[in-house]
Amino acid sequence: MSHAGIADHAVSAAEPRGRCPFHAGPSAGEPSPQIFEDWLANGLHCSAGKREFKLGRYSVTRFRSGSDYAAALETFRGDVAAYRKTGFLALYTGDPGRFKDAADELRLLAEVMFDAGLTDDVDAILAGTPVSVPIEVTCPVTGLPTIYEFFPVAFCRGSSNPADPLYDPSLGGPFTAINMTSDAFAFAMLVRDQAIRAWGKAPHEMEDRDAVELLFRKCVTVWQNMSINTIQTYEKTSVDPTRGVHLSDDRKRWTAPHNDPVFAELKKCPYSHEMPISYAARLTAKWSANLFDGKEYVPGRDGQSGGVPIFEVEGVPDELYKF
């Protein structure tokens, strides 16, 4: 394949598609297979998430308790290490009637994190403290043992309701769930995929620095464009501009009514975040320095470093952000 073909083949509809694990029939409280399939087809607006589902690399499980979640997480750790999975979506299958709003859902999900041993302070993660799950893998790009941080984020039915005080459609869906990803690891897997597709080998097996850095530049462009598509799609879903996501004119930053990737927040505030044109380029510079200059590679939280609180968004009046 020519170098120009890398971007064209970043997403292939012919790849095996991830499927809902509930086809045997749902129990009370859990989404039906049809609801899940409809969400995959029409409600999942994240371009990177869609890609991973198509590749069969999204793990979908169900839970009622922290112990359920912890057991499924251990399986996911092994799947990440084997490059079989990149994302972990856990759907709560208890009685949805117990929740009167998104805040109730968030409190339940925070207790699940506590019971799963992922936090010792429920109030802190409800106030915006991130939950970090480190997973040691062989880096898909450098080929070296590396710890990538994955971040669980709560998703709520109530967040899709414009009447809910915590309305935030980018964190909503037809189910109560916890979604966990690592942007750095997912991007590393994209780079590995495209290297194998174009050259038949992983980046760390390539000796031509110019070819590797061309690969990196093209993958940064792909990741940036996927993020732009995601943000522009989600921007259209919000009936309230103060609770939508927005892309800056220079496409270097995006804003949301939450801090990504914190687990939960019981108060809404707009935050500004980096786009891949900044953080993915920084990651590839680290990889290049490791591969060809012998420098140590530590992924850090590139891609999920958190946002900066702001009080205005370009094109949206300040007063609309006074939550």
C-alpha positions in Angstrom: 0.0 0.0 0.0 1.2 3.5 -0.8 1.8 6.0 2.0 -1.2 7.9 0.8 -3.4 4.9 1.5 -2.9 5.1 5.3 -5.7 7.7 6.0 -8.0 6.2 3.4 -8.0 2.9 5.3 -8.1 4.2 8.8 -11.7 3.0 9.2 -12.9 -0.1 7.3 -16.5 -1.1 7.2 -15.4 -4.6 6.3 -13.8 -5.2 9.6 -15.7 -7.5 12.1 -18.2 -5.5 14.1 -18.4 -5.6 17.9 -21.7 -7.0 19.1 -23.9 -6.7 22.1 -23.4 -9.6 24.6 -27.1 -9.7 25.4 -28.5 -11.6 22.5 -29.7 -14.4 24.7 -32.3 -11.9 26.0 -32.2 -9.2 28.6 -33.1 -9.5 32.2 -35.1 -6.8 34.0 -33.3 -3.5 33.9 -30.8 -4.2 31.2 -31.1 -2.7 27.7 -32.5 -5.0 25.1 -30.3 -6.1 22.2 -32.3 -3.9 19.9 -31.8 -0.8 22.1 -28.1 -1.5 22.1 -27.9 -2.1 18.4 -29.9 1.1 17.7 -27.5 3.0 20.0 -24.5 1.6 18.1 -26.0 2.6 14.8 -27.5 6.0 15.7 -26.5 7.1 19.2 -22.7 6.4 19.2 -21.2 9.6 17.8 -17.6 9.0 18.8 -15.7 8.3 15.6 -12.8 6.5 17.5 -15.4 4.4 19.4 -17.2 3.5 16.2 -13.9 2.4 14.7 -13.0 0.1 17.7 -16.5 -1.4 17.7 -16.1 -2.2 14.0 -12.8 -3.8 14.7 -14.3 -5.9 17.4 -12.0 -4.3 20.0 -14.6 -2.9 22.3 -15.4 -5.0 25.4 -19.0 -4.8 26.4 -20.1 -6.3 29.7 -22.9 -6.0 32.3 -22.8 -5.5 36.0 -24.9 -5.1 39.1 -22.2 -4.6 41.7 -18.6 -3.5 42.2 -17.5 -7.1 42.3 -19.1 -7.8 38.9 -17.3 -4.8 37.5 -13.9 -5.7 39.1 -14.1 -9.3 37.6 -14.9 -8.0 34.1 -12.1 -5.4 34.5 -9.6 -8.2 35.1 -10.6 -9.9 31.9 -10.3 -6.6 30.1 -6.7 -6.1 31.4 -5.7 -9.3 29.8 -7.4 -8.4 26.5 -5.6 -5.1 26.4 -2.2 -6.7 27.0 -3.0 -9.1 24.1 -4.1 -6.2 21.8 -7.6 -7.7 21.6 -9.4 -4.8 23.2 -9.0 -1.1 23.6 -12.3 0.1 25.2 -14.5 -1.2 28.0 -18.2 -0.4 28.2 -20.0 -1.8 31.3 -23.8 -1.5 31.4 -25.6 -1.4 34.7 -28.4 -4.0 34.7 -30.2 -3.1 38.0 -33.6 -1.5 38.3 -33.5 1.9 36.4 -36.6 2.9 38.3 -34.5 3.6 41.3 -33.0 6.7 39.7 -35.0 10.0 39.7 -32.2 11.9 37.8 -28.6 11.7 36.6 -27.3 12.6 40.1 -28.8 9.4 41.5 -27.2 7.4 38.7 -23.8 9.0 39.3 -24.0 8.3 43.0 -24.7 4.6 42.3 -21.9 4.4 39.8 -19.4 6.0 42.2 -20.3 3.4 44.8 -19.6 0.8 42.3 -16.1 2.3 41.8 -15.6 2.1 45.6 -16.8 -1.5 45.8 -14.6 -2.4 42.9 -11.6 -1.1 44.7 -10.9 1.7 42.3 -11.4 4.6 44.7 -11.4 5.1 48.5 -13.3 8.4 48.3 -16.8 8.4 46.7 -17.3 12.1 47.4 -14.0 13.0 45.7 -14.8 11.2 42.4 -18.3 12.8 42.4 -16.6 16.2 42.7 -14.4 15.6 39.7 -11.4 13.6 40.9 -10.4 11.3 38.0 -10.3 7.5 38.5 -7.1 6.1 36.9 -6.7 2.4 36.0 -3.1 1.7 35.0 -2.6 -1.2 32.7 0.9 -2.5 31.8 1.3 -3.6 28.2 3.9 -3.9 25.5 3.6 -0.5 23.8 2.1 -1.0 20.3 4.5 1.6 18.9 7.8 1.2 20.8 7.5 -2.5 21.6 8.6 -1.8 25.2 6.8 -2.5 28.5 4.7 0.6 29.2 2.0 1.6 31.6 -1.0 3.2 29.9 -3.7 4.9 32.1 -7.3 4.1 31.4 -10.0 6.4 32.7 -13.6 5.2 33.5 -16.3 7.8 32.9 -19.9 7.6 34.0 -22.7 7.7 31.5 -26.3 8.3 32.5 -29.8 8.1 31.1 -30.6 11.4 32.9 -27.8 13.2 31.0 -29.8 12.9 27.8 -32.8 14.6 29.4 -32.8 18.4 28.8 -34.9 18.9 31.9 -32.2 17.2 34.1 -30.0 19.7 36.0 -27.0 17.6 34.8 -28.1 17.5 31.2 -25.0 16.8 29.0 -25.9 14.7 26.0 -22.3 13.8 25.2 -22.3 11.8 28.5 -25.8 10.4 28.0 -27.4 7.3 26.5 -30.2 4.8 26.7 -28.5 3.1 29.7 -26.6 3.7 32.9 -23.0 2.7 32.2 -19.3 3.2 32.8 -17.1 3.7 29.7 -13.3 3.3 30.1 -10.7 4.1 27.5 -7.1 5.4 27.1 -6.8 7.9 24.3 -3.0 7.3 24.3 -3.3 3.6 23.9 -6.1 3.8 21.4 -4.0 6.2 19.3 -1.0 3.9 19.6 -3.1 1.0 18.3 -4.2 3.1 15.4 -0.6 3.8 14.5 0.3 0.1 14.8 -2.7 -0.9 12.6 -1.6 1.5 9.9 2.0 0.5 10.0 1.1 -3.2 9.6 -1.4 -2.3 6.9 1.1 -0.2 4.9 4.5 -1.9 5.7 3.5 -5.3 7.2 5.3 -4.6 10.5 4.9 -2.7 13.7 6.5 0.7 14.1 9.3 -0.6 16.4 10.2 -3.1 13.7 10.8 -0.4 11.1 14.3 1.0 10.6 13.5 3.9 8.2 13.0 7.0 10.4 11.5 9.0 7.6 8.9 6.4 6.9 8.0 6.1 10.6 7.7 9.9 11.0 5.5 10.1 7.8 3.3 7.4 9.4 3.1 9.4 12.6 2.1 12.6 10.8 -0.6 10.9 8.8 -2.0 9.2 11.9 -2.1 12.5 13.8 -4.1 13.9 10.9 -6.5 10.9 11.0 -6.9 11.2 14.7 -7.5 14.9 14.5 -10.1 14.5 11.8 -11.9 11.7 13.8 -12.0 14.1 16.8 -13.3 17.0 14.7 -16.1 14.7 13.3 -17.0 13.5 16.8 -17.2 17.1 18.2 -19.2 18.5 15.3 -21.6 15.6 15.5 -22.1 15.9 19.3 -22.5 19.7 18.9 -25.6 19.1 16.9 -27.2 16.8 19.5 -27.6 19.4 22.3 -30.8 21.4 22.5 -29.0 23.8 24.9 -25.8 25.4 23.6 -24.4 25.7 27.1 -24.5 21.9 27.4 -23.0 21.1 24.0 -19.5 20.5 22.9 -17.7 23.1 20.7 -14.6 23.2 18.5 -12.4 26.3 18.5 -11.9 28.2 15.2 -8.3 27.1 15.0 -9.3 23.5 15.7 -6.7 23.2 18.4 -9.1 23.0 21.4 -12.6 21.8 22.2 -14.9 22.7 25.0 -17.5 20.7 26.9 -19.7 21.3 29.9 -17.6 18.8 31.8 -13.9 18.0 32.5 -12.7 15.1 30.4 -11.9 12.4 31.6 -13.1 12.8 35.2 -15.4 10.1 36.4 -18.3 12.3 37.4 -19.3 15.8 38.4 -22.4 16.9 40.3 -22.0 20.5 39.1 -21.6 21.6 35.5 -18.8 23.9 34.3 -17.3 24.4 30.9 -13.8 23.2 30.3 -11.4 23.6 27.4 -9.3 20.6 26.2 -6.5 19.9 23.8 -7.2 18.5 20.4 -5.1 15.7 18.8 -3.2 18.2 16.7 -1.4 19.1 19.9 -1.4 16.0 22.2 -1.1 13.3 19.5 1.8 15.2 17.9 3.4 15.4 21.3 3.0 11.6 21.7 4.5 10.9 18.3 7.5 13.1 19.1 8.1 11.0 22.2 7.8 7.8 20.3 10.3 9.0 17.6 12.7 10.1 20.3 12.5 6.6 21.9 12.7 4.6 18.7 15.6 6.5 17.1 17.3 8.5 19.8 17.1 6.0 22.7 15.1 8.3 25.0 12.8 6.9 27.6 9.1 6.9 26.8 6.6 7.6 29.4 3.0 8.2 28.0 1.7 10.2 30.9 -1.8 11.5 30.4 -1.4 12.8 26.8 -4.9 12.9 25.3 -6.6 12.7 28.7 -4.8 15.3 30.7 -7.9 17.1 31.7 -9.4 20.4 30.8 -9.0 24.0 31.9 -12.2 25.7 33.3 -13.5 28.5 31.3 -16.4 30.9 31.5 -17.1 31.7 27.9 -17.1 29.8 24.6 -16.6 31.4 21.3 -20.0 32.3 19.8 -21.9 31.5 23.1 -22.8 34.4 25.4 -21.1 34.4 28.8 -24.3 34.5 30.7 -25.4 31.1 29.3 -22.5 29.5 31.2 -23.6 30.6 34.6 -24.6 27.3 35.9 
